[in-house]
Amino acid sequence: MNTINARMFVWLALVLALWLNYETWQSEYRVSEPIIIEPKNSGTVNLVSLADSMPATSPNILPIDNSAQLPTPANTKFIGLTNNIDAAITLESVPIQSKNLGRVKVTTDVLDLDISLQGGDLLRADLLNYPEVKGTSKPVRLLNQEVNAFYYIQSGLTDSSNTPHPNHLARFTSAQEQYSFELSGNELRVPLIWVDTQRGVTVTKTYIFKRGQYKIDLEYEIQNQGTLPWSASSYARILRDDKPVEQSMFDVESYAFKGPAYYNGSEYKKLDRTKPEEKLLSKDTKDEWVKDGWIAGLQHHFVTAIVPQTGRSYSYTIKVSGEQYLLSTSGRIQTVAPLDKATIKETIFVGPKLQNQLKIAGQELDLVADYGILTILARPLFWLLGFVHKAVQNWGWAIIIVTALLKLLFYPLSEASGKSTAKMRVLGPRLKLLQETHKDDREKLGRATMELYKREKVNPLAGCLPILIQMPVFFAFYWVLLESVEMRQAPFMGWLQDLSSKDPYYVLPLIMSVAMFIQTKLNPTPPDPLQAKLFMIMPLIMSVTFAFFPAGLVLYWVTNTVLSILQQWNINRRIEAISKVSHG
């Protein structure tokens, strides 16, 4: 009992080690719930080569085949789907290279994209305001056509028949090869035209960009000038060859989730593609239509997402082959009567996980800035940090100010525990005397110690309480600093030019080590020599551990430690003065 204050740092180190091991275990062995899965075709669900892409059709009119098998031909490089009801849908496989035959280049103030005239797919997206490496001009490229790391978004309209539809294999036309914002414009519309002259149907697929926004509105305007009804359902899908990130304790960013995720209108799930049962999932989809959901491809700080039209029912599917995945969403069949028209709307998000923009793009889409089980703490912390940042315009100072506010919030509790720690420090010589007196009788030593605590009104457990309370806040801060793209490459001052990565010169961890050493001197000295030595080296162990954490997190801990030192020093001074008076 009398050494519990000395042990609190040992417990803290143990908690950190256990937590990091837990995060590793979660990342490697996490089990995710399946989502609605791929419908049947009378043939099979096929994997084809990288050069081929087959169209998706609406799953609401397709029976389920739980026994369907995925063929695995040699050199499989791309996921494709074919579906049918009574007869096979035969559509020509089109090499991805053919998309180079026609593209539309779109440049906004935040995005630089290529849209293919083959299907109207988003083939490339550069994020102009986010350099890959701070201080360089090369932007983060989110969508691309790299052979071994492709990542793009397909969308279109289709149905179960063999009639032409503006799917991702169809040929569109564009009035311009390039689009960009006018000097005074805040909206940019990029229309792509598809025409079926035999049936008198024209579909205008329009991408709509807003200034400063990573949300892209997608509209299909259907005009049926023919004599027969025309039916179609919309679909969109994310295709990615997603190489895994090797995890390392020396790179905390490597623990950020990377892969597919979805939201079904009430629950957010990330999918672990390493699980065999998730490589080919089968589930009855008849009752699985979802409203106000979305699908997303995640990586650290950045996301692509597809948000179907609000209020309409969609189903979601996933296929996995090795490191590649295809995540799809499909709507119900809609029919346009002769001489009538209709509009189908969807939303695409391609960009950083800016939470204010994500909230606008889709219901609960800001969940992709994933703070884990501590979201309930992390979200208010992020809001408070953002609020303070607006005033000081510096994330480092925002962290310091918020840390001080948290310290103020917990002041009554830390004051009570600090008094207990100070009293334990004053009782140190008397406790040591009891140990020497009863060194051969542990039972008497225990009774005498408890009597002394009771007489002096000291609770030895109280000294650990602030640490236990701080740990959830600490971990919440960890995820806020790790996951919030707002702090990516954010400078503080001097040598600290990126608070989301480790201190390049390890100055903050060194300051932290010194501060924690001073803090140990303000606490009771453990009577056991071995514990005393361990107690002395804990600041060094902690600083080495923190050396690879984001600098913003270390800044938080240093600030908290310095404030704790000032508070404990003041408490010790007062308690020692009272003790001198009461004991003559």
N, C-alpha and C positions, 0 to 999 in steps of 0.2 A: 504493500500500500504506500509506504513512504518513498518508493522510487518511481511512482507512477508518472510524475511530471517528467522525469528523465526518459521514460519509455515512450513518451508521446511522439517524439521524432522518429524513433525506431518503428513505431506503428505507422507513422505517415509514410516512411519509405516502403514498408511492407505493402501498404494499401496501393501506393503508386505502382509497385512491381506487379501486384496481383491484377490491378486494373489494366496495365499494358498487356499482360498475358491474356486477360479476358478479351480485350479488343482483338488480339491476334487470333484467339480461338474462335471468336464470333465471326471474324472475316473468313476464316478457313473452313469452319464447320457449320455456319449458320444455316438453318432450314427455313426456307420461305414457303409461303402458301402458294399453291398454283393459281393461275388465273384462267379465264375462259379459254378453251383451247381449240385447236385447228379442226375445222369440219371435214367431213368425208368427201371424197370423190370416188367415182366408180373405178378409176385407175388407182393412183397412189398420190401421196404428197411427195413431190420429187425434190431432190437436191440436184442442182445442175452446176455446170462450171461457172467461173467468174464471168465468162462472156455471155451468159444467158440469164434472162429474167422473165418469169412467167407471171401473168396477171392474177390478182386476187378477185374473188367474187363474193357477193354478200352471203354471210354464213346463216342468215335467218331463213334461207330457203334450202339449206343443205342438211341432209341427215348426218348423223355422227357415226364415225367408224372407229371404235375403240381399239380395233385390232390392226389398224393401219400401221405399216412398218416403213421406216425411213431407209431407203437404199443408201448405201455408202460407197459410191464408186471411187475409184482412185483419183487423186488430185482434186477432190471436191473442194470448191472454193467459194460457193455462193449458194444462198438459200433462195429457193423459188417455190411458188405454189401454183398448182392448177386445180380447179374445182369444176364439178359438173353435177347435173341432176340425172337426167335420163340419157344424155349423150355427152360424150367428151367434148370439152371446149378445146379446139385446136387453134392455137395462136402461135405465130412464128416467134421463135426465140431470137431476140435482137441483141447482138453484142453491145456491151456498154460503150465500146469505142465508137460506135456509130453515133452516139450522142454528140460527138465532136463535129458532126456535120452541120449543126446549127445550135447556137447558144445566144442567150440574151444576157448582157452584162448589166448589173444593177449596182449603183453606188449611192448609198445614203451617207448621212453624217457619221454613222456608227458601223455600217455593214458594207462589205464588198462581196457580191454574190455572182455566181453563174447559174442561170436557169436554162435547162436543156429544152430545145424545141421538140425533142423526142420524149413525149410524155409530160413535159412541163415540170420535170424533177428539179429539186435543189441539189446541185452537184458540188458546189464549193461555197464556203462562207468564211470570210476573214473578218475578224473583230478588230476594227481599226483603232480603237482606243485601248487595246490590251496587248502590249508587246509580249512575246514569248519570254524574253529576258529583259529585265529593266535596263533602260538606257539604250536599247537597240530599236531599230525601226521595223523589224519583222513582226507582223501581228500574229496573234493566235489564230490558227486555221482550224475551224471546228468541223466543217464538212469538206470532204476531199474525195478524190478518185484514185488514191494511191493503191496499187495492185495488192499490196500486203497489209493495207490498213485503211480500206475504203470505209466511207461513212457518208451516207446521203439519205435524202428523204424523197420518197415516191408518193404520188397521190393521183387520184383520178375517179372516174365514174365507170361503173360496169354493171352487168347483170349476168344471169345464168345462160343467156342465149349466145349464139355465135354471131350475132349482129354487131356491127362496128360500134364502139363506144370510145369516149375520150379517156382511155386508161393510160397507164404509164408507158405503153408501147405505141400509142397513137402519135400522129404527126400534127403538130400545131404550127400556126403561123403567127408572126409578130410584125407590127408596123415599123418597129425600130429594133436595131441591134443593141442599142445602149439606152439606159434610162438613168437619170440622176435628178436630185432635187433642183428645182429652180431656186434662185437666190431668195425669193420671198415665200416659197412654198413650204407647207408643213405636211403635205400628203403627196405620196407618189404612187400612181396606179400603173401596173404593168399587165396589160391584157394579152392573153394568148387565145387564138381563135381555132376552133375545130368545127368542121362542117361535114355532115352526112347528106350529100345532095340527093341520094336516092329516097331518103325518108323525110327530107326537108327539115332536118334538125341542125341547129347551130348552138354550140356551147362556147361561152366566153369564160375562160378560166383566168381570174384576175388576182394577182398578188398586190396587196395594199400595204404600203410602208408609211409609217409616221416618223416625223423628225424626232431623233433622240430615243427611238423605241426599238427593242429587239423583238417585239411582238409583230408578227406578220399575219394580216387577215387574208384569208383565202375564200374567194367567192366563185361559185359556178352559176352563171346565168344561162338558163336553158330556154330556148325558144323553139317550139314545135310548130312549124308551118306546114306539116304534112297532114295526111288524112287518117293516120292511125295513132293510137296512144303510144307513147315512148316511155320506157321504164329504165330506171337506173338506181343504184345505191352508191354512195360515196365511200371511199376508203383512203386511208393514208397509212404509211408505214415507215419505220426507221430501220435502215439496214446498216449493219456495222461489223467490220472485222476488228474486234476489240481485244487487243493484246493486253494480258494481265500486267499489273504493276507489281514488281517484286517488293515485298514488304521488308522494312528494316527499321529497327529501333533508332537508327541514326537518321532516319527520314520520317518524321511523324506524318507528313503529308501522304505517305504511301498507304496509310490506313484509311484514307477517304474512300468511300464506296465508288466503284466504277462498274457500270453495267446498266441493264434495263430496269425500269420501275414503272408502276402504274398506280392510279387512284380510281377506285370504283364508285365514287360518290360518297363514301363513308369511311373508307380505310385506305391507307397508303402502304404499299408494299414494294420492297426491293427484291429482285429475283436473283438467286444464286445459281449461275449457269453451270457450276461445277457439280451440282447434284444430278446424278443419272436420271432421277425421276422427272427432272425439269427439262431434259433435253427433248423429250417428246411427251407432252402432257395431253391427256384426253379427259374430257369432262362434258357431261350433258349440258348444252348451252341454252336449252329452250327457255329456262327461267333466268338466264344470266344477262339479260339486256340491262345496260347501265345508262343512267342519265347523269350528266354533269361530272363525268370522269375525264381522265386523260392518260396518255402514255408518254414515257420520257426515256431518253438515253442520257445517263449521268456520267460525269467525271468530275474530278476535283475543280471546283469553282465555276464550271461551265455545264450547260445543259441544252439538249434539243428536246422539244416537247410538241405533241400534237393534241390539241384540245377540240373535240367535236362540238358541234353546235349545241348550245345550251337548251335543255328541255327536250331534246330528241334522244331516242334510244340507240345505243351503239354496243357492239360486242368487241372484245379484245382477244387477240391471239398472239402466241409466241412460238417460234421455232428456233432451235439452237443446233449448231453443228460446229463442234470444236470451240474455237474462240470467236465464232461469228454468231450473230443473232439477227432475227427479223421480228420486230414487234409491230403489230398491226392493229388498226381499229377500223371497223366497218359498220355502216349504218343500214337501216332498213330500206327496202325497195320503195322508191317513190315513182308515181306515174304522172306524166304530164299529158294532158288531153290534147287532141288536135286543135291547132290555132290558139294554144294557150302557152303560158310561160311559167317558170318556177325558178327559185333561187335556193341554193344550198350553201351554207357558210361553215367554215372551220377556222381554227386559229393555229398558227405554227409559232413556236418560240425558238429562236436560235441565238444564244448569247450567254452572257455571264449570269450567275444566280443573284441578280439584283432583286431583293425581296419586294421592293415597292412595285417594280414592273411585273414580277411574277404574279403578285396578287391580282393585278388588273387582267392579266392574260388568261387566268383560269382559276376556278374554285380550288383553294388549298394548294395551288401550284407552288407556293413558296415553301411547301414541305420538302422540296428537293434540296433546299439549304438545310441539310439534315443534321440536327443536333441530338439525335438519338433519344434515349429515355429521359434525358434532362431537358427536353424541349420546353417543359413548363417553366424552367428557370432561365434557360438560354434566350428564349424569345423576349422576355422583359429586359434582360441584360442587354441584348442587342438594341432594343428600342431605346433604352436609357443611354447607351453609348452613342447611338445615332443622334439623339436629342442634344447631348453635350457636344458632340462633334460639330453640329450646326453652329454652335456658339463659338467654339475655339478653333475650328477648322484644322484640327490636328488629332489623329487617332491616338497618338501616344499620350498627349495631355488628356484626352478623353478617358483613356484607361486609368490614368492617375486620379483624375477627379472622381470617376465612378467608384474606384477602389476606396477613396476617402469617404464617399457617401455611404458605401456599404459598411465601412468601419464605424461610421457614425450611427448607422441603423442598428448595428449589433453592440453598440457601446455599453448599454446597461448589462448585458450578459457577459461581455468580456471584462467589464469592471468587476463584477462579482467573482468571476473565475480568477482574475488577476489578483484580487485580494487574497484568495485562497492560496495562490502560488506564492505570494509575498509572505504569508504567514508560515507556509511550509519552509520557506527560506530562513525565516527567523527561528523556527524550531529545529533547524538543522543540527546545531551543536547538542541540543538536548536529546534528539533522536539518536545521534551517534553515541552519546553517553549511555542511553538505554541499551543499545546494541552491545556495547562493551560489558555492561553489567550483567546482561542475560545472554551472553554469547553461547552458553551451553544449554540453554533451555528456550527453544523456539516458541513454546506455548506461552510461557511467561512474557517473552518479548512481544508476542502478538497482543496479549491482553494489556500490557503496559503501554504499548503504542496506541491502541484504540482508546484507552483511558485518557492519554495525553491529547489526542485529537478531539475527544469529546469535551475535555476540560477547556481547551483553547478554542473550541468551536471552529474546527478546521475540517473541510471536506477535501481529501486528497484527490478525489475524482474530478473535482470542478476544474482543475487546470487543463484537462484534456478537452473539455466541452467546446471551447472556441475552435479547436482544430477539427473536431467532428462536424461542426456546423459549416466551417469553411470548405471542407472537402467537396460537397455537392456544388458549391459556388465555383470552386476551383475548376472542377471538371466541366461545368457549364461554360466558364470562360474559355477553357481549352477548345471546346467545340465551336464557340462563337468565333474565336480567332482563327481556327483552322478552316472552318467552312464558309465564313463570310467573305465573299469576293470583294466587298467594299473595302476590306483591309488588305487585299492582295497588293503587294509592292508599296504599301502605304509608308511614307517616311515619318520619322519622329524628329530626330535632330542629330547632327554630327555624323557618326559612323553608322547609326541605325537608320537605314534607308528602306528597310522592308520588315515591318512588324510581324508579317505572317511567316517568316522564315527565321532560322536561328541567328543569333548574334554572330557576325562573321569574325569578330576578334575576341569573343567570349568575355567581354568586359562586364556585361550584366550578370552572368553567372558568378564571376569573381566577386562583384559587389554583393551579390546574394550570399555567397559563402561567408564573407566578412560580417554581414549583417546578422546572419544566423548564429555565427560564433559569439557575437556580442549578446544576442538574445539568450544563448545558453548560460552566459555569465549572470544573467538576471534571474535565472531559475535555480531552484535548489540543487545542490550537488549530490549525485547519488552516493550513498555510503559504500556501495560495492565498488572496488577498484576497477573491475572489468567493465561494469556498466558505465562508470565514470569515463573510461577511455573511449568506449563506444559512443558515449554522449558527445565527446569532444570531436570525434571524426565525422559525426553525422552531417555537419554543415558542408564538409568537403564532398561526402557521398551525394548529398542532395544537389549540390552545385554541378557536379559531373552529370547527374541525371538530367538536370534542367538545361544543360549546355546545348542539347539537341532539340529542345522545345522551341516553339515560336517565340521570338524576342518579345512580342507583346504580352505573352503569358508570363515570361520571366519578369517583365516590367511590373506586371500586376503583383507578383509574389514579392518582389523587392519592395514595392511601395507598401504593401500590407505588412511586411516584416518591419520596416522602418517605423511605421505608425504603431505597431505593436510594441516595439522597443521603447518609444517615447511614452506610451501609456504605462507599460510595466515599470519603467524607471520611476515615473511619478508615483505609482502605487507603492512600490518598494520604499521609496523615500518617506512616504506618509506612514506606512505600517511600521517601519523601523523607528520612526520618531515616537509613535504611540507605544511601542514595545519598551523603549527606553524609559518613558515616563511611568508606565505601569509596573515595571520591574526595578524601578529605582535606578 
